[in-house]
Amino acid sequence: MASLLGKETIEIRIAGIGGQGIIQTGAILALAGMYDGKNVSQASTYGPESRGTPSRTDVIFSDSDIDYPYIEKADMLIVMAQKAYELYHRDLKESGKLFYDPEKVKVAMPDNNTFAIPASGLSTKELNNPLLAGIIMLSFVIKGTGIVSADSLKRAIKESVPEEYVSVNMKAVEIGMLVVTSNSNL
């Protein structure tokens, strides 16, 4: 199997608050990785109240067996809410990449490994549906990093969302992938 961005294992944490589709986004990413032939693990945590409480999903891609499904230090952290950023930003490796929605998250010290993607604004403006922000964000990350193929992402979405929402999710994928062209430092 080909290496993953030059590494044997890539650990990705997606975090936000309940109701943002964080768990579904992680499940889609994991399924896309499986379609690309990667060894994959996905594990999620969330508060008992679900909506409005912190939630996260850890996705691990590896060339070898995965012994433990949770991440201690992430290679990539995708955050969709301030509360999630505050809880998990310390879990990002020093060389890790941080992807965040600037309408929802204020990052203390942005640097060259920090990427602001206005996913919430785009999902509301372009699709009239704020729940698609996670798919826009995920599409940006996938296009920018190559962690999984676009075809596998689309296939995973088709198999993960109800049929009547596939079309709008595909539009969200297109939007996220188009945003990458304006972020040349990825």
VMD Tcl script that builds the backbone (N, CA, C; Angstrom):
set m [mol new atoms 558]
animate dup $m
set s [atomselect $m all]
$s set {name element resname resid chain x y z} {
  {N N MET 1 A 0.845 -1.176 0.000}
  {CA C MET 1 A 0.000 0.000 0.000}
  {C C MET 1 A 0.893 1.243 0.000}
  {N N ALA 2 A 0.503 2.254 -0.725}
  {CA C ALA 2 A 1.272 3.501 -0.771}
  {C C ALA 2 A 1.260 4.183 0.590}
  {N N SER 3 A 2.339 4.900 0.880}
  {CA C SER 3 A 2.384 5.587 2.172}
  {C C SER 3 A 1.395 6.749 2.189}
  {N N LEU 4 A 1.094 7.215 3.359}
  {CA C LEU 4 A 0.090 8.246 3.576}
  {C C LEU 4 A 0.778 9.579 3.835}
  {N N LEU 5 A 0.818 10.426 2.828}
  {CA C LEU 5 A 1.461 11.729 2.953}
  {C C LEU 5 A 2.874 11.587 3.513}
  {N N GLY 6 A 3.549 10.523 3.090}
  {CA C GLY 6 A 4.909 10.310 3.543}
  {C C GLY 6 A 5.014 9.678 4.921}
  {N N LYS 7 A 3.905 9.253 5.511}
  {CA C LYS 7 A 3.916 8.642 6.839}
  {C C LYS 7 A 3.253 7.278 6.771}
  {N N GLU 8 A 3.548 6.447 7.754}
  {CA C GLU 8 A 2.898 5.143 7.826}
  {C C GLU 8 A 1.478 5.271 8.385}
  {N N THR 9 A 1.284 6.224 9.306}
  {CA C THR 9 A -0.012 6.421 9.958}
  {C C THR 9 A -0.356 7.901 9.973}
  {N N ILE 10 A -1.613 8.212 9.672}
  {CA C ILE 10 A -2.124 9.578 9.753}
  {C C ILE 10 A -3.303 9.570 10.718}
  {N N GLU 11 A -3.254 10.464 11.696}
  {CA C GLU 11 A -4.311 10.550 12.701}
  {C C GLU 11 A -5.037 11.889 12.554}
  {N N ILE 12 A -6.356 11.797 12.417}
  {CA C ILE 12 A -7.184 12.977 12.152}
  {C C ILE 12 A -8.270 13.069 13.212}
  {N N ARG 13 A -8.399 14.221 13.814}
  {CA C ARG 13 A -9.491 14.466 14.760}
  {C C ARG 13 A -10.408 15.525 14.159}
  {N N ILE 14 A -11.704 15.234 14.151}
  {CA C ILE 14 A -12.728 16.171 13.715}
  {C C ILE 14 A -13.554 16.497 14.955}
  {N N ALA 15 A -13.695 17.784 15.264}
  {CA C ALA 15 A -14.365 18.155 16.510}
  {C C ALA 15 A -15.299 19.340 16.307}
  {N N GLY 16 A -16.348 19.343 17.080}
  {CA C GLY 16 A -17.331 20.425 17.053}
  {C C GLY 16 A -18.285 20.250 18.206}
  {N N ILE 17 A -19.528 20.589 17.969}
  {CA C ILE 17 A -20.557 20.382 18.980}
  {C C ILE 17 A -21.679 19.553 18.369}
  {N N GLY 18 A -22.402 18.870 19.235}
  {CA C GLY 18 A -23.499 18.028 18.779}
  {C C GLY 18 A -24.472 18.801 17.909}
  {N N GLY 19 A -24.914 18.184 16.831}
  {CA C GLY 19 A -25.828 18.824 15.896}
  {C C GLY 19 A -25.143 19.347 14.649}
  {N N GLN 20 A -23.804 19.335 14.622}
  {CA C GLN 20 A -23.062 19.810 13.452}
  {C C GLN 20 A -22.732 18.690 12.466}
  {N N GLY 21 A -23.046 17.473 12.791}
  {CA C GLY 21 A -22.743 16.364 11.898}
  {C C GLY 21 A -21.308 15.874 11.992}
  {N N ILE 22 A -20.668 16.117 13.114}
  {CA C ILE 22 A -19.260 15.759 13.294}
  {C C ILE 22 A -19.061 14.241 13.178}
  {N N ILE 23 A -19.898 13.475 13.840}
  {CA C ILE 23 A -19.751 12.021 13.828}
  {C C ILE 23 A -19.972 11.477 12.417}
  {N N GLN 24 A -20.994 11.990 11.737}
  {CA C GLN 24 A -21.274 11.564 10.354}
  {C C GLN 24 A -20.106 11.912 9.433}
  {N N THR 25 A -19.532 13.091 9.611}
  {CA C THR 25 A -18.394 13.512 8.793}
  {C C THR 25 A -17.219 12.545 8.979}
  {N N GLY 26 A -16.949 12.168 10.223}
  {CA C GLY 26 A -15.879 11.216 10.490}
  {C C GLY 26 A -16.155 9.851 9.891}
  {N N ALA 27 A -17.407 9.418 9.962}
  {CA C ALA 27 A -17.776 8.117 9.391}
  {C C ALA 27 A -17.598 8.124 7.873}
  {N N ILE 28 A -17.940 9.240 7.239}
  {CA C ILE 28 A -17.757 9.368 5.789}
  {C C ILE 28 A -16.273 9.332 5.431}
  {N N LEU 29 A -15.462 10.049 6.192}
  {CA C LEU 29 A -14.017 10.044 5.947}
  {C C LEU 29 A -13.446 8.634 6.099}
  {N N ALA 30 A -13.837 7.945 7.148}
  {CA C ALA 30 A -13.341 6.585 7.381}
  {C C ALA 30 A -13.757 5.653 6.245}
  {N N LEU 31 A -14.999 5.750 5.808}
  {CA C LEU 31 A -15.481 4.896 4.720}
  {C C LEU 31 A -14.718 5.195 3.424}
  {N N ALA 32 A -14.468 6.465 3.159}
  {CA C ALA 32 A -13.691 6.840 1.971}
  {C C ALA 32 A -12.288 6.243 2.036}
  {N N GLY 33 A -11.693 6.250 3.214}
  {CA C GLY 33 A -10.378 5.635 3.378}
  {C C GLY 33 A -10.405 4.139 3.113}
  {N N MET 34 A -11.470 3.480 3.562}
  {CA C MET 34 A -11.616 2.046 3.291}
  {C C MET 34 A -11.716 1.795 1.796}
  {N N TYR 35 A -12.479 2.644 1.096}
  {CA C TYR 35 A -12.602 2.478 -0.351}
  {C C TYR 35 A -11.267 2.679 -1.061}
  {N N ASP 36 A -10.392 3.476 -0.462}
  {CA C ASP 36 A -9.060 3.679 -1.027}
  {C C ASP 36 A -8.080 2.578 -0.615}
  {N N GLY 37 A -8.554 1.580 0.126}
  {CA C GLY 37 A -7.709 0.452 0.497}
  {C C GLY 37 A -6.843 0.663 1.715}
  {N N LYS 38 A -7.148 1.678 2.515}
  {CA C LYS 38 A -6.363 1.951 3.717}
  {C C LYS 38 A -6.879 1.122 4.898}
  {N N ASN 39 A -6.015 0.822 5.849}
  {CA C ASN 39 A -6.462 0.319 7.144}
  {C C ASN 39 A -7.036 1.516 7.876}
  {N N VAL 40 A -8.225 1.361 8.448}
  {CA C VAL 40 A -8.934 2.503 9.010}
  {C C VAL 40 A -9.511 2.160 10.384}
  {N N SER 41 A -9.491 3.154 11.262}
  {CA C SER 41 A -10.199 3.073 12.539}
  {C C SER 41 A -10.941 4.388 12.716}
  {N N GLN 42 A -12.142 4.306 13.267}
  {CA C GLN 42 A -12.914 5.514 13.567}
  {C C GLN 42 A -13.597 5.314 14.904}
  {N N ALA 43 A -13.398 6.252 15.809}
  {CA C ALA 43 A -14.025 6.193 17.128}
  {C C ALA 43 A -14.526 7.585 17.482}
  {N N SER 44 A -15.669 7.644 18.148}
  {CA C SER 44 A -16.300 8.930 18.442}
  {C C SER 44 A -16.622 9.072 19.921}
  {N N THR 45 A -16.637 10.319 20.385}
  {CA C THR 45 A -17.109 10.634 21.734}
  {C C THR 45 A -17.988 11.865 21.647}
  {N N TYR 46 A -18.988 11.909 22.510}
  {CA C TYR 46 A -19.890 13.058 22.561}
  {C C TYR 46 A -20.593 13.063 23.903}
  {N N GLY 47 A -21.115 14.248 24.273}
  {CA C GLY 47 A -21.804 14.406 25.540}
  {C C GLY 47 A -23.154 13.704 25.549}
  {N N PRO 48 A -23.680 13.417 26.738}
  {CA C PRO 48 A -24.948 12.700 26.828}
  {C C PRO 48 A -26.133 13.500 26.287}
  {N N GLU 49 A -25.998 14.813 26.257}
  {CA C GLU 49 A -27.089 15.631 25.759}
  {C C GLU 49 A -27.077 15.741 24.237}
  {N N SER 50 A -25.982 15.356 23.611}
  {CA C SER 50 A -25.765 15.412 22.165}
  {C C SER 50 A -25.747 16.828 21.631}
  {N N ARG 51 A -26.880 17.428 21.335}
  {CA C ARG 51 A -26.904 18.763 20.724}
  {C C ARG 51 A -26.284 19.801 21.649}
  {N N GLY 52 A -25.332 20.546 21.085}
  {CA C GLY 52 A -24.735 21.656 21.813}
  {C C GLY 52 A -23.584 21.288 22.720}
  {N N THR 53 A -23.309 20.010 22.915}
  {CA C THR 53 A -22.182 19.608 23.746}
  {C C THR 53 A -21.030 19.175 22.846}
  {N N PRO 54 A -19.814 19.217 23.359}
  {CA C PRO 54 A -18.666 18.843 22.523}
  {C C PRO 54 A -18.780 17.421 21.983}
  {N N SER 55 A -18.376 17.271 20.735}
  {CA C SER 55 A -18.310 15.943 20.123}
  {C C SER 55 A -17.040 15.880 19.288}
  {N N ARG 56 A -16.544 14.682 19.128}
  {CA C ARG 56 A -15.353 14.497 18.297}
  {C C ARG 56 A -15.369 13.101 17.720}
  {N N THR 57 A -14.659 12.982 16.633}
  {CA C THR 57 A -14.446 11.672 16.032}
  {C C THR 57 A -12.986 11.596 15.613}
  {N N ASP 58 A -12.364 10.488 15.939}
  {CA C ASP 58 A -10.970 10.249 15.584}
  {C C ASP 58 A -10.932 9.247 14.441}
  {N N VAL 59 A -10.216 9.589 13.382}
  {CA C VAL 59 A -10.050 8.702 12.240}
  {C C VAL 59 A -8.557 8.457 12.060}
  {N N ILE 60 A -8.197 7.195 11.982}
  {CA C ILE 60 A -6.798 6.817 11.797}
  {C C ILE 60 A -6.684 6.034 10.493}
  {N N PHE 61 A -5.743 6.442 9.648}
  {CA C PHE 61 A -5.395 5.708 8.436}
  {C C PHE 61 A -3.993 5.166 8.648}
  {N N SER 62 A -3.783 3.915 8.277}
  {CA C SER 62 A -2.459 3.333 8.472}
  {C C SER 62 A -2.134 2.321 7.388}
  {N N ASP 63 A -0.841 2.171 7.139}
  {CA C ASP 63 A -0.355 1.132 6.237}
  {C C ASP 63 A -0.288 -0.214 6.960}
  {N N SER 64 A -0.329 -0.197 8.281}
  {CA C SER 64 A -0.247 -1.432 9.065}
  {C C SER 64 A -1.487 -1.549 9.968}
  {N N ASP 65 A -1.539 -2.571 10.774}
  {CA C ASP 65 A -2.669 -2.762 11.675}
  {C C ASP 65 A -2.765 -1.599 12.663}
  {N N ILE 66 A -3.982 -1.295 13.077}
  {CA C ILE 66 A -4.243 -0.225 14.044}
  {C C ILE 66 A -4.615 -0.896 15.358}
  {N N ASP 67 A -3.812 -0.654 16.399}
  {CA C ASP 67 A -4.020 -1.319 17.676}
  {C C ASP 67 A -4.954 -0.560 18.617}
  {N N TYR 68 A -5.025 0.750 18.467}
  {CA C TYR 68 A -5.795 1.574 19.408}
  {C C TYR 68 A -6.549 2.631 18.615}
  {N N PRO 69 A -7.868 2.766 18.809}
  {CA C PRO 69 A -8.666 3.622 17.934}
  {C C PRO 69 A -8.695 5.117 18.279}
  {N N TYR 70 A -8.110 5.506 19.401}
  {CA C TYR 70 A -8.164 6.920 19.784}
  {C C TYR 70 A -6.822 7.598 19.549}
  {N N ILE 71 A -6.888 8.895 19.346}
  {CA C ILE 71 A -5.708 9.691 19.031}
  {C C ILE 71 A -5.230 10.428 20.269}
  {N N GLU 72 A -3.928 10.408 20.483}
  {CA C GLU 72 A -3.353 11.247 21.534}
  {C C GLU 72 A -2.888 12.573 20.941}
  {N N LYS 73 A -2.194 12.515 19.817}
  {CA C LYS 73 A -1.729 13.710 19.116}
  {C C LYS 73 A -2.083 13.577 17.642}
  {N N ALA 74 A -2.839 14.523 17.128}
  {CA C ALA 74 A -3.353 14.448 15.759}
  {C C ALA 74 A -2.393 15.077 14.753}
  {N N ASP 75 A -2.347 14.461 13.567}
  {CA C ASP 75 A -1.635 15.055 12.436}
  {C C ASP 75 A -2.480 16.159 11.814}
  {N N MET 76 A -3.800 15.994 11.903}
  {CA C MET 76 A -4.754 16.984 11.392}
  {C C MET 76 A -5.869 17.145 12.408}
  {N N LEU 77 A -6.209 18.391 12.660}
  {CA C LEU 77 A -7.332 18.711 13.536}
  {C C LEU 77 A -8.285 19.607 12.755}
  {N N ILE 78 A -9.527 19.154 12.651}
  {CA C ILE 78 A -10.569 19.908 11.967}
  {C C ILE 78 A -11.557 20.339 13.036}
  {N N VAL 79 A -11.696 21.651 13.252}
  {CA C VAL 79 A -12.603 22.125 14.302}
  {C C VAL 79 A -13.683 23.025 13.724}
  {N N MET 80 A -14.898 22.794 14.218}
  {CA C MET 80 A -16.079 23.500 13.712}
  {C C MET 80 A -16.774 24.333 14.791}
  {N N ALA 81 A -16.200 24.413 15.996}
  {CA C ALA 81 A -16.803 25.196 17.084}
  {C C ALA 81 A -15.710 25.637 18.053}
  {N N GLN 82 A -15.895 26.807 18.639}
  {CA C GLN 82 A -14.910 27.357 19.570}
  {C C GLN 82 A -14.667 26.421 20.750}
  {N N LYS 83 A -15.733 25.880 21.306}
  {CA C LYS 83 A -15.614 24.970 22.442}
  {C C LYS 83 A -14.727 23.771 22.080}
  {N N ALA 84 A -14.881 23.269 20.877}
  {CA C ALA 84 A -14.067 22.137 20.421}
  {C C ALA 84 A -12.603 22.553 20.263}
  {N N TYR 85 A -12.369 23.735 19.723}
  {CA C TYR 85 A -10.995 24.231 19.583}
  {C C TYR 85 A -10.330 24.319 20.955}
  {N N GLU 86 A -11.045 24.902 21.909}
  {CA C GLU 86 A -10.486 25.061 23.254}
  {C C GLU 86 A -10.175 23.712 23.897}
  {N N LEU 87 A -11.012 22.728 23.660}
  {CA C LEU 87 A -10.795 21.395 24.236}
  {C C LEU 87 A -9.664 20.624 23.567}
  {N N TYR 88 A -9.516 20.760 22.248}
  {CA C TYR 88 A -8.669 19.830 21.512}
  {C C TYR 88 A -7.450 20.426 20.817}
  {N N HIS 89 A -7.270 21.735 20.805}
  {CA C HIS 89 A -6.134 22.276 20.045}
  {C C HIS 89 A -4.785 21.814 20.586}
  {N N ARG 90 A -4.722 21.482 21.864}
  {CA C ARG 90 A -3.464 20.987 22.437}
  {C C ARG 90 A -3.157 19.560 21.989}
  {N N ASP 91 A -4.149 18.899 21.382}
  {CA C ASP 91 A -3.967 17.526 20.912}
  {C C ASP 91 A -3.379 17.457 19.504}
  {N N LEU 92 A -3.043 18.603 18.934}
  {CA C LEU 92 A -2.454 18.656 17.598}
  {C C LEU 92 A -0.934 18.562 17.712}
  {N N LYS 93 A -0.331 17.697 16.909}
  {CA C LYS 93 A 1.124 17.601 16.891}
  {C C LYS 93 A 1.712 18.947 16.507}
  {N N GLU 94 A 2.921 19.205 16.939}
  {CA C GLU 94 A 3.572 20.481 16.644}
  {C C GLU 94 A 3.628 20.754 15.143}
  {N N SER 95 A 3.823 19.719 14.356}
  {CA C SER 95 A 3.880 19.870 12.904}
  {C C SER 95 A 2.519 19.632 12.239}
  {N N GLY 96 A 1.475 19.460 13.049}
  {CA C GLY 96 A 0.152 19.138 12.521}
  {C C GLY 96 A -0.529 20.306 11.832}
  {N N LYS 97 A -1.544 19.976 11.057}
  {CA C LYS 97 A -2.322 20.988 10.332}
  {C C LYS 97 A -3.654 21.201 11.034}
  {N N LEU 98 A -4.005 22.470 11.225}
  {CA C LEU 98 A -5.267 22.857 11.842}
  {C C LEU 98 A -6.171 23.469 10.779}
  {N N PHE 99 A -7.368 22.896 10.635}
  {CA C PHE 99 A -8.386 23.399 9.722}
  {C C PHE 99 A -9.554 23.870 10.576}
  {N N TYR 100 A -10.019 25.108 10.355}
  {CA C TYR 100 A -11.092 25.630 11.194}
  {C C TYR 100 A -12.003 26.552 10.403}
  {N N ASP 101 A -13.207 26.729 10.933}
  {CA C ASP 101 A -14.193 27.629 10.347}
  {C C ASP 101 A -14.088 28.965 11.078}
  {N N PRO 102 A -13.611 30.020 10.422}
  {CA C PRO 102 A -13.383 31.295 11.111}
  {C C PRO 102 A -14.664 31.973 11.608}
  {N N GLU 103 A -15.817 31.567 11.110}
  {CA C GLU 103 A -17.075 32.109 11.617}
  {C C GLU 103 A -17.452 31.494 12.953}
  {N N LYS 104 A -16.860 30.354 13.255}
  {CA C LYS 104 A -17.198 29.626 14.487}
  {C C LYS 104 A -16.037 29.536 15.466}
  {N N VAL 105 A -14.806 29.741 14.966}
  {CA C VAL 105 A -13.613 29.496 15.770}
  {C C VAL 105 A -12.634 30.658 15.640}
  {N N LYS 106 A -12.122 31.109 16.763}
  {CA C LYS 106 A -11.043 32.093 16.792}
  {C C LYS 106 A -9.783 31.373 17.252}
  {N N VAL 107 A -8.787 31.336 16.371}
  {CA C VAL 107 A -7.532 30.641 16.652}
  {C C VAL 107 A -6.558 31.618 17.290}
  {N N ALA 108 A -5.921 31.180 18.366}
  {CA C ALA 108 A -5.024 32.046 19.129}
  {C C ALA 108 A -3.850 32.547 18.295}
  {N N MET 109 A -3.130 31.645 17.656}
  {CA C MET 109 A -1.930 32.042 16.918}
  {C C MET 109 A -1.850 31.301 15.587}
  {N N PRO 110 A -2.546 31.792 14.554}
  {CA C PRO 110 A -2.480 31.115 13.251}
  {C C PRO 110 A -1.047 31.117 12.713}
  {N N ASP 111 A -0.701 30.065 11.972}
  {CA C ASP 111 A 0.617 29.988 11.347}
  {C C ASP 111 A 0.481 29.312 9.982}
  {N N ASN 112 A 1.589 28.875 9.409}
  {CA C ASN 112 A 1.576 28.267 8.070}
  {C C ASN 112 A 0.885 26.911 8.012}
  {N N ASN 113 A 0.613 26.305 9.155}
  {CA C ASN 113 A -0.097 25.034 9.215}
  {C C ASN 113 A -1.542 25.214 9.682}
  {N N THR 114 A -2.039 26.436 9.570}
  {CA C THR 114 A -3.389 26.780 10.011}
  {C C THR 114 A -4.185 27.265 8.803}
  {N N PHE 115 A -5.365 26.678 8.604}
  {CA C PHE 115 A -6.162 26.983 7.419}
  {C C PHE 115 A -7.589 27.334 7.805}
  {N N ALA 116 A -7.992 28.550 7.478}
  {CA C ALA 116 A -9.357 29.022 7.748}
  {C C ALA 116 A -10.223 28.749 6.524}
  {N N ILE 117 A -11.277 27.987 6.721}
  {CA C ILE 117 A -12.197 27.638 5.638}
  {C C ILE 117 A -13.583 28.101 6.063}
  {N N PRO 118 A -14.169 29.063 5.378}
  {CA C PRO 118 A -15.474 29.612 5.787}
  {C C PRO 118 A -16.635 28.670 5.447}
  {N N ALA 119 A -16.570 27.463 5.966}
  {CA C ALA 119 A -17.529 26.416 5.611}
  {C C ALA 119 A -18.962 26.770 5.999}
  {N N SER 120 A -19.148 27.346 7.167}
  {CA C SER 120 A -20.512 27.697 7.604}
  {C C SER 120 A -21.134 28.746 6.695}
  {N N GLY 121 A -20.371 29.770 6.389}
  {CA C GLY 121 A -20.877 30.820 5.505}
  {C C GLY 121 A -21.180 30.296 4.116}
  {N N LEU 122 A -20.290 29.471 3.587}
  {CA C LEU 122 A -20.506 28.905 2.256}
  {C C LEU 122 A -21.723 27.981 2.221}
  {N N SER 123 A -21.877 27.169 3.265}
  {CA C SER 123 A -23.010 26.232 3.264}
  {C C SER 123 A -24.335 26.972 3.368}
  {N N THR 124 A -24.337 28.077 4.093}
  {CA C THR 124 A -25.562 28.868 4.215}
  {C C THR 124 A -25.821 29.665 2.940}
  {N N LYS 125 A -24.796 30.343 2.446}
  {CA C LYS 125 A -24.949 31.207 1.272}
  {C C LYS 125 A -25.197 30.410 -0.010}
  {N N GLU 126 A -24.399 29.381 -0.241}
  {CA C GLU 126 A -24.463 28.647 -1.502}
  {C C GLU 126 A -25.517 27.537 -1.520}
  {N N LEU 127 A -25.781 26.946 -0.345}
  {CA C LEU 127 A -26.663 25.775 -0.300}
  {C C LEU 127 A -27.893 25.979 0.585}
  {N N ASN 128 A -27.927 27.119 1.278}
  {CA C ASN 128 A -29.030 27.415 2.189}
  {C C ASN 128 A -29.213 26.309 3.231}
  {N N ASN 129 A -28.088 25.721 3.669}
  {CA C ASN 129 A -28.152 24.628 4.619}
  {C C ASN 129 A -26.877 24.600 5.457}
  {N N PRO 130 A -26.916 25.119 6.675}
  {CA C PRO 130 A -25.713 25.155 7.510}
  {C C PRO 130 A -25.197 23.772 7.909}
  {N N LEU 131 A -26.027 22.748 7.801}
  {CA C LEU 131 A -25.597 21.402 8.178}
  {C C LEU 131 A -24.582 20.809 7.208}
  {N N LEU 132 A -24.392 21.428 6.058}
  {CA C LEU 132 A -23.438 20.923 5.078}
  {C C LEU 132 A -22.035 21.510 5.247}
  {N N ALA 133 A -21.838 22.312 6.275}
  {CA C ALA 133 A -20.521 22.910 6.527}
  {C C ALA 133 A -19.457 21.833 6.724}
  {N N GLY 134 A -19.796 20.747 7.401}
  {CA C GLY 134 A -18.831 19.675 7.638}
  {C C GLY 134 A -18.365 19.011 6.351}
  {N N ILE 135 A -19.271 18.842 5.401}
  {CA C ILE 135 A -18.899 18.231 4.116}
  {C C ILE 135 A -18.032 19.195 3.314}
  {N N ILE 136 A -18.338 20.481 3.364}
  {CA C ILE 136 A -17.497 21.479 2.693}
  {C C ILE 136 A -16.090 21.446 3.295}
  {N N MET 137 A -16.018 21.442 4.616}
  {CA C MET 137 A -14.720 21.415 5.299}
  {C C MET 137 A -13.951 20.139 4.947}
  {N N LEU 138 A -14.617 19.002 5.028}
  {CA C LEU 138 A -13.975 17.729 4.723}
  {C C LEU 138 A -13.470 17.695 3.275}
  {N N SER 139 A -14.249 18.222 2.359}
  {CA C SER 139 A -13.845 18.255 0.948}
  {C C SER 139 A -12.609 19.116 0.747}
  {N N PHE 140 A -12.546 20.226 1.440}
  {CA C PHE 140 A -11.363 21.083 1.393}
  {C C PHE 140 A -10.133 20.304 1.851}
  {N N VAL 141 A -10.263 19.647 2.999}
  {CA C VAL 141 A -9.136 18.899 3.568}
  {C C VAL 141 A -8.691 17.790 2.611}
  {N N ILE 142 A -9.644 17.066 2.061}
  {CA C ILE 142 A -9.321 15.962 1.148}
  {C C ILE 142 A -8.645 16.467 -0.124}
  {N N LYS 143 A -9.178 17.503 -0.715}
  {CA C LYS 143 A -8.586 18.057 -1.935}
  {C C LYS 143 A -7.193 18.629 -1.657}
  {N N GLY 144 A -7.052 19.292 -0.527}
  {CA C GLY 144 A -5.784 19.942 -0.206}
  {C C GLY 144 A -4.680 19.004 0.242}
  {N N THR 145 A -5.054 17.889 0.859}
  {CA C THR 145 A -4.038 16.991 1.404}
  {C C THR 145 A -3.908 15.687 0.628}
  {N N GLY 146 A -4.944 15.303 -0.090}
  {CA C GLY 146 A -4.928 14.035 -0.810}
  {C C GLY 146 A -5.058 12.825 0.099}
  {N N ILE 147 A -5.545 13.009 1.302}
  {CA C ILE 147 A -5.634 11.914 2.273}
  {C C ILE 147 A -6.506 10.762 1.769}
  {N N VAL 148 A -7.556 11.076 1.022}
  {CA C VAL 148 A -8.345 10.066 0.298}
  {C C VAL 148 A -8.690 10.660 -1.055}
  {N N SER 149 A -9.154 9.827 -1.966}
  {CA C SER 149 A -9.507 10.326 -3.294}
  {C C SER 149 A -10.895 10.964 -3.289}
  {N N ALA 150 A -11.092 11.882 -4.202}
  {CA C ALA 150 A -12.404 12.522 -4.350}
  {C C ALA 150 A -13.470 11.496 -4.723}
  {N N ASP 151 A -13.104 10.533 -5.551}
  {CA C ASP 151 A -14.069 9.501 -5.944}
  {C C ASP 151 A -14.518 8.677 -4.743}
  {N N SER 152 A -13.590 8.342 -3.861}
  {CA C SER 152 A -13.951 7.573 -2.667}
  {C C SER 152 A -14.814 8.409 -1.721}
  {N N LEU 153 A -14.514 9.695 -1.625}
  {CA C LEU 153 A -15.355 10.576 -0.802}
  {C C LEU 153 A -16.784 10.584 -1.334}
  {N N LYS 154 A -16.929 10.775 -2.621}
  {CA C LYS 154 A -18.273 10.820 -3.217}
  {C C LYS 154 A -19.005 9.501 -3.031}
  {N N ARG 155 A -18.302 8.405 -3.210}
  {CA C ARG 155 A -18.919 7.090 -3.008}
  {C C ARG 155 A -19.367 6.916 -1.556}
  {N N ALA 156 A -18.528 7.342 -0.615}
  {CA C ALA 156 A -18.870 7.230 0.808}
  {C C ALA 156 A -20.099 8.069 1.147}
  {N N ILE 157 A -20.187 9.257 0.572}
  {CA C ILE 157 A -21.359 10.104 0.819}
  {C C ILE 157 A -22.611 9.429 0.267}
  {N N LYS 158 A -22.529 8.928 -0.948}
  {CA C LYS 158 A -23.691 8.271 -1.568}
  {C C LYS 158 A -24.212 7.117 -0.717}
  {N N GLU 159 A -23.304 6.448 -0.033}
  {CA C GLU 159 A -23.708 5.304 0.785}
  {C C GLU 159 A -24.036 5.678 2.228}
  {N N SER 160 A -23.801 6.938 2.606}
  {CA C SER 160 A -23.980 7.330 4.003}
  {C C SER 160 A -25.150 8.265 4.258}
  {N N VAL 161 A -25.627 8.937 3.232}
  {CA C VAL 161 A -26.724 9.894 3.443}
  {C C VAL 161 A -27.969 9.402 2.703}
  {N N PRO 162 A -29.140 9.791 3.187}
  {CA C PRO 162 A -30.365 9.410 2.465}
  {C C PRO 162 A -30.331 9.905 1.020}
  {N N GLU 163 A -30.925 9.137 0.140}
  {CA C GLU 163 A -30.875 9.405 -1.300}
  {C C GLU 163 A -31.291 10.829 -1.663}
  {N N GLU 164 A -32.283 11.366 -0.971}
  {CA C GLU 164 A -32.762 12.710 -1.309}
  {C C GLU 164 A -31.767 13.818 -0.950}
  {N N TYR 165 A -30.703 13.481 -0.192}
  {CA C TYR 165 A -29.697 14.479 0.178}
  {C C TYR 165 A -28.366 14.292 -0.550}
  {N N VAL 166 A -28.269 13.297 -1.391}
  {CA C VAL 166 A -27.011 13.035 -2.091}
  {C C VAL 166 A -26.629 14.215 -2.987}
  {N N SER 167 A -27.562 14.723 -3.752}
  {CA C SER 167 A -27.269 15.803 -4.698}
  {C C SER 167 A -26.719 17.047 -4.003}
  {N N VAL 168 A -27.342 17.469 -2.939}
  {CA C VAL 168 A -26.888 18.673 -2.240}
  {C C VAL 168 A -25.538 18.416 -1.558}
  {N N ASN 169 A -25.300 17.202 -1.095}
  {CA C ASN 169 A -23.998 16.866 -0.535}
  {C C ASN 169 A -22.914 16.901 -1.604}
  {N N MET 170 A -23.228 16.481 -2.814}
  {CA C MET 170 A -22.260 16.540 -3.911}
  {C C MET 170 A -21.936 17.998 -4.257}
  {N N LYS 171 A -22.925 18.867 -4.159}
  {CA C LYS 171 A -22.659 20.300 -4.371}
  {C C LYS 171 A -21.737 20.828 -3.283}
  {N N ALA 172 A -21.932 20.360 -2.050}
  {CA C ALA 172 A -21.052 20.767 -0.947}
  {C C ALA 172 A -19.616 20.301 -1.203}
  {N N VAL 173 A -19.458 19.105 -1.747}
  {CA C VAL 173 A -18.130 18.594 -2.092}
  {C C VAL 173 A -17.468 19.511 -3.122}
  {N N GLU 174 A -18.203 19.870 -4.161}
  {CA C GLU 174 A -17.661 20.763 -5.190}
  {C C GLU 174 A -17.214 22.093 -4.595}
  {N N ILE 175 A -18.026 22.659 -3.715}
  {CA C ILE 175 A -17.687 23.942 -3.091}
  {C C ILE 175 A -16.407 23.817 -2.281}
  {N N GLY 176 A -16.310 22.791 -1.446}
  {CA C GLY 176 A -15.112 22.606 -0.625}
  {C C GLY 176 A -13.860 22.422 -1.451}
  {N N MET 177 A -13.986 21.706 -2.542}
  {CA C MET 177 A -12.816 21.467 -3.385}
  {C C MET 177 A -12.412 22.711 -4.171}
  {N N LEU 178 A -13.365 23.554 -4.498}
  {CA C LEU 178 A -13.041 24.805 -5.188}
  {C C LEU 178 A -12.320 25.793 -4.272}
  {N N VAL 179 A -12.619 25.762 -2.980}
  {CA C VAL 179 A -11.999 26.683 -2.040}
  {C C VAL 179 A -10.505 26.434 -1.951}
  {N N VAL 180 A -10.072 25.196 -2.182}
  {CA C VAL 180 A -8.644 24.866 -2.085}
  {C C VAL 180 A -7.808 25.710 -3.033}
  {N N THR 181 A -8.327 26.007 -4.213}
  {CA C THR 181 A -7.539 26.765 -5.192}
  {C C THR 181 A -7.143 28.145 -4.680}
  {N N SER 182 A -7.879 28.685 -3.733}
  {CA C SER 182 A -7.533 30.003 -3.181}
  {C C SER 182 A -6.618 29.896 -1.971}
  {N N ASN 183 A -6.223 28.696 -1.589}
  {CA C ASN 183 A -5.327 28.470 -0.449}
  {C C ASN 183 A -4.076 27.757 -0.934}
  {N N SER 184 A -3.214 28.475 -1.553}
  {CA C SER 184 A -2.047 27.873 -2.205}
  {C C SER 184 A -0.993 27.342 -1.238}
  {N N ASN 185 A -1.062 27.685 0.047}
  {CA C ASN 185 A -0.023 27.238 0.971}
  {C C ASN 185 A -0.317 25.883 1.596}
  {N N LEU 186 A -1.310 25.168 1.105}
  {CA C LEU 186 A -1.630 23.843 1.638}
  {C C LEU 186 A -0.607 22.813 1.194}
}
mol reanalyze $m
mol bondsrecalc $m
mol representation Tube
mol addrep $m
